[in-house]
């Protein structure tokens, strides 16, 4: 199914840039604004029901899911499609401020990746896939935060983001010559 392939391809490519982009992002902060950002676990996930599940030890986590597909009418002999999806992130910290900063910086990393890869097809060889990515677009972002208490003496702050994205693809079809 194309949705899973599209999410896998995007997650793989995001993972390949994570260390470099996070290093660049960290270099732009100093003093009390500097926080530790490790390379997150990045994978394709299922957001059916709008919920992601992760163990605290596996955070930070970034997941990619492709949720919706619409055909784009075209006079050309290509099957154009618009896929809507999301790149989500979840982080943890020992205090609210660090969780908030960490969450927003991982989201900034994701948004930078999207902006640099608007024409993802130029960066990713997808000739083994039954589609070509024409555009990869940032749509919007939402943030959330909450507190979870694991034990009476220890509090862990969780924060997350959902960045809505859109892929425009052309797919191989029987009527193409």
Buried (B, 14 or more C-beta within 10 A) or exposed (E): EBBEBBBBBBBBBBBEBBEEBBEEBBEEEEEEEEBEBEBBBBBBBEBEEEEBEBEEEEBBBBBBBBBEBEEEEEEEEBBBBBBBBBBBBBBBBEEBEBBBBBBBBBBBBBBBBBEEBEEBBEBBEBEEBEBBBBBBBBEEBEBEBEEEEEEEEEEBBBBBBBBBBBBBBBBEEEEEE
